[in-house]
Amino acid sequence: MTEDSPASAVPAPGLGTAHERLIARIFQHPLSHNLSWREVLALFHSIGSVEQVPGGAMELHLNGQHQTFKPAHDKDLGPEDVISLRHLLTRAGLAEGTPAPAATPPTDLVVVIDHADARIYAANPDDGASPQELHHFQHSSDRARRDADPDETWPDDTRFFAEIAQALEVDGRIVVVGHGKGQSNATDHLMAYLAAHHAAVHARVAHEITSDLSHQTLRQLLAAARHALQPALLSAGKTAG
């Protein structure tokens, strides 16, 4: 496939010939210099999704993977943009010559967080099986300092929040279940960090729940999170009752 090969501006639904031609141009060697943003955005509107984020940047989403691109100043992609696009397509399982994988539905996540650690679970329906823990992050601030003055020293461990944010960089809604009040409220610190450093993740937090974690079972916490994500169903159930 050469740089002169034609490509459709608006790919047809599914991985058709136009999609294959455009993907081949993205992966071609030497690097293509005539890939237009219009073509790429049309591709992702068809097989994935496109999200505008604060500051004019764009996030391209495909099969649970995403990549943020800085605001475009030209109609064509620059070399760094093409490389980033290749990486995104490869992570999503869609490289030159491979069929498009079936789209996976977004996964809603629940973050259970306190001053000591954070655990992330999928907000799956309760089928009786043990809840699946996807990630576990421990807060690593110096314990002696935190015990001496917890209100001042606890939020210092930004690595803790950065690890959580990275784990949440998938499609789907998020519920944060936290414990504590004031400066010791873990949810407040996490939300402030996300707002400052991960605006797209922050925007997907659908609900924040404050709970006494020591007096609630994990099943109860996850049930509360699922209910928070389904207000319409809850209202219907109350009306029916």
C-alpha positions as CSV (number, residue, x, y, z in Angstrom):
1,M,0.0,0.0,0.0
2,T,1.5,3.4,-1.0
3,E,0.8,6.9,0.2
4,D,-1.1,7.5,-3.1
5,S,-3.6,4.8,-2.3
6,P,-7.1,6.3,-2.1
7,A,-9.0,6.3,1.2
8,S,-12.6,7.0,1.9
9,A,-13.3,10.1,4.0
10,V,-16.3,8.5,5.8
11,P,-15.7,4.8,6.5
12,A,-18.8,2.5,6.3
13,P,-20.1,0.8,9.4
14,G,-18.0,-2.3,10.3
15,L,-14.5,-3.1,9.2
16,G,-15.0,-2.6,5.4
17,T,-12.6,-1.9,2.6
18,A,-12.4,1.8,3.5
19,H,-11.5,1.0,7.1
20,E,-8.8,-1.4,6.0
21,R,-7.3,1.1,3.6
22,L,-7.1,3.8,6.3
23,I,-5.7,1.5,8.9
24,A,-3.1,0.3,6.4
25,R,-2.1,3.9,5.7
26,I,-1.7,4.4,9.5
27,F,0.7,1.5,9.8
28,Q,2.5,2.0,6.5
29,H,6.3,2.4,6.2
30,P,7.7,5.0,5.7
31,L,5.4,7.1,7.9
32,S,2.4,8.5,6.0
33,H,2.3,12.4,6.0
34,N,-1.2,12.8,4.5
35,L,-3.5,11.3,7.1
36,S,-6.2,13.8,7.9
37,W,-7.9,14.3,11.2
38,R,-11.3,14.2,9.4
39,E,-10.6,10.6,8.2
40,V,-9.3,9.5,11.6
41,L,-12.2,11.0,13.5
42,A,-14.7,9.5,11.0
43,L,-13.1,6.1,11.6
44,F,-13.4,6.3,15.4
45,H,-16.9,7.6,15.3
46,S,-17.7,4.4,13.3
47,I,-15.8,1.7,15.2
48,G,-15.1,3.5,18.6
49,S,-15.9,6.9,20.1
50,V,-14.4,10.4,20.2
51,E,-14.5,12.5,23.4
52,Q,-13.7,16.2,23.7
53,V,-11.8,17.0,26.9
54,P,-11.0,20.3,28.6
55,G,-8.5,22.5,26.8
56,G,-9.6,21.4,23.3
57,A,-7.8,18.0,23.4
58,M,-9.5,14.8,22.1
59,E,-9.7,11.3,23.4
60,L,-10.1,8.5,21.0
61,H,-11.6,5.3,22.5
62,L,-11.6,1.8,21.1
63,N,-12.4,-1.5,22.9
64,G,-11.6,-0.3,26.4
65,Q,-8.4,1.6,25.3
66,H,-8.0,5.3,24.8
67,Q,-5.4,7.9,23.8
68,T,-5.5,11.7,24.4
69,F,-4.3,13.9,21.5
70,K,-3.5,17.6,21.9
71,P,-5.6,20.1,20.0
72,A,-4.9,19.9,16.3
73,H,-3.5,23.0,14.6
74,D,-3.3,21.4,11.2
75,K,-5.7,19.3,9.1
76,D,-3.3,16.4,9.0
77,L,-1.7,14.3,11.8
78,G,1.9,15.0,12.7
79,P,4.4,12.2,13.0
80,E,3.9,11.9,16.8
81,D,0.2,11.7,16.3
82,V,0.5,8.8,13.9
83,I,2.8,6.9,16.2
84,S,0.4,7.4,19.1
85,L,-2.5,6.3,16.9
86,R,-0.6,3.1,16.0
87,H,-0.1,2.4,19.6
88,L,-3.8,2.9,20.4
89,L,-4.9,0.6,17.6
90,T,-2.4,-2.1,18.6
91,R,-3.5,-2.0,22.3
92,A,-7.1,-2.3,21.1
93,G,-6.2,-5.4,19.1
94,L,-6.7,-3.7,15.7
95,A,-3.5,-3.6,13.7
96,E,-3.1,-3.7,9.9
97,G,-4.6,-6.9,8.5
98,T,-6.5,-8.0,11.6
99,P,-10.3,-8.0,12.0
100,A,-11.9,-5.6,14.3
101,P,-12.6,-7.2,17.7
102,A,-16.2,-7.1,18.9
103,A,-16.8,-3.9,20.9
104,T,-16.8,-4.5,24.6
105,P,-19.3,-2.7,26.7
106,P,-18.0,-0.1,29.1
107,T,-17.2,-1.5,32.6
108,D,-18.6,0.5,35.5
109,L,-16.1,0.5,38.4
110,V,-16.4,1.0,42.2
111,V,-13.5,2.5,44.2
112,V,-13.6,1.7,47.9
113,I,-11.1,4.0,49.6
114,D,-10.0,5.1,53.1
115,H,-6.8,6.5,54.6
116,A,-5.0,3.2,54.3
117,D,-5.7,1.8,50.9
118,A,-8.0,1.7,47.9
119,R,-9.6,-1.3,46.2
120,I,-11.3,-1.2,42.8
121,Y,-14.1,-3.6,41.8
122,A,-16.3,-4.1,38.8
123,A,-19.9,-3.0,39.5
124,N,-21.2,-6.3,38.1
125,P,-24.7,-7.6,39.1
126,D,-24.7,-9.6,42.3
127,D,-24.8,-13.2,41.0
128,G,-23.8,-14.7,44.3
129,A,-20.1,-15.1,43.4
130,S,-17.4,-13.5,45.4
131,P,-16.8,-9.8,44.4
132,Q,-13.9,-9.5,42.0
133,E,-11.1,-7.2,43.1
134,L,-9.4,-5.7,40.1
135,H,-6.8,-3.5,41.8
136,H,-5.5,-2.9,45.3
137,F,-3.3,0.1,46.2
138,Q,-1.8,0.9,49.6
139,H,-1.2,4.4,50.8
140,S,2.5,4.7,51.5
141,S,2.8,8.0,53.3
142,D,5.1,7.8,56.3
143,R,2.9,6.3,59.0
144,A,4.7,8.1,61.9
145,R,4.1,11.5,60.3
146,R,0.5,10.6,59.5
147,D,-0.2,9.4,63.0
148,A,1.4,12.6,64.4
149,D,-0.7,15.0,62.3
150,P,-3.1,13.1,60.0
151,D,-5.0,16.1,58.8
152,E,-1.9,17.7,57.4
153,T,0.3,14.8,56.2
154,W,-2.2,12.2,54.8
155,P,-2.7,13.7,51.3
156,D,1.0,14.0,50.6
157,D,1.3,10.6,48.8
158,T,0.3,11.6,45.3
159,R,1.7,8.4,43.9
160,F,-1.2,6.6,45.6
161,F,-3.8,8.8,43.8
162,A,-1.9,8.6,40.5
163,E,-2.0,4.8,40.6
164,I,-5.7,4.8,41.2
165,A,-6.3,7.3,38.4
166,Q,-4.3,5.2,36.0
167,A,-6.4,2.1,36.8
168,L,-9.6,4.1,36.2
169,E,-8.6,5.1,32.7
170,V,-11.0,2.8,31.0
171,D,-14.5,3.5,29.6
172,G,-17.4,3.3,32.0
173,R,-18.9,5.1,35.0
174,I,-17.2,5.3,38.4
175,V,-18.6,5.3,41.9
176,V,-16.3,6.3,44.8
177,V,-17.1,4.9,48.2
178,G,-15.1,6.7,50.9
179,H,-14.7,6.9,54.7
180,G,-14.0,9.9,56.9
181,K,-14.8,13.6,57.3
182,G,-13.0,16.8,56.6
183,Q,-9.3,16.4,55.8
184,S,-9.4,12.7,56.5
185,N,-12.1,12.1,53.8
186,A,-10.3,9.9,51.3
187,T,-13.0,10.6,48.6
188,D,-12.4,14.3,48.8
189,H,-8.6,14.0,48.3
190,L,-9.1,11.5,45.4
191,M,-11.6,13.8,43.7
192,A,-9.4,16.8,44.1
193,Y,-6.5,15.0,42.5
194,L,-8.6,13.7,39.6
195,A,-10.0,17.2,38.9
196,A,-6.4,18.6,38.8
197,H,-4.6,15.9,36.9
198,H,-7.1,13.6,35.2
199,A,-10.1,15.6,34.1
200,A,-11.5,12.9,31.8
201,V,-11.5,10.3,34.7
202,H,-13.0,12.9,37.1
203,A,-15.9,13.6,34.6
204,R,-16.8,9.9,34.6
205,V,-17.3,9.8,38.4
206,A,-21.1,9.4,38.5
207,H,-21.5,9.2,42.3
208,E,-19.7,9.7,45.6
209,I,-20.8,7.7,48.6
210,T,-19.7,8.3,52.2
211,S,-20.0,5.2,54.4
212,D,-18.7,3.8,57.6
213,L,-16.5,1.2,55.9
214,S,-15.8,-0.7,59.2
215,H,-19.5,-1.4,59.7
216,Q,-20.4,-2.4,56.1
217,T,-19.7,-5.6,54.3
218,L,-18.1,-5.5,50.9
219,R,-21.3,-6.8,49.3
220,Q,-23.3,-4.0,51.0
221,L,-20.9,-1.4,49.7
222,L,-21.0,-2.8,46.1
223,A,-24.8,-3.1,46.3
224,A,-25.1,0.6,47.3
225,A,-22.8,1.5,44.4
226,R,-24.9,-0.5,41.9
227,H,-28.1,1.2,43.2
228,A,-26.5,4.6,42.8
229,L,-25.8,3.8,39.1
230,Q,-29.5,2.7,38.5
231,P,-31.7,5.5,39.9
232,A,-34.4,4.8,37.3
233,L,-34.7,1.2,38.3
234,L,-34.8,2.2,42.0
235,S,-37.6,4.7,41.4
236,A,-39.5,2.1,39.4
237,G,-39.2,-0.4,42.1
238,K,-40.4,2.0,44.8
239,T,-43.4,3.0,42.7
240,A,-44.2,-0.7,42.1
241,G,-44.0,-1.4,45.8
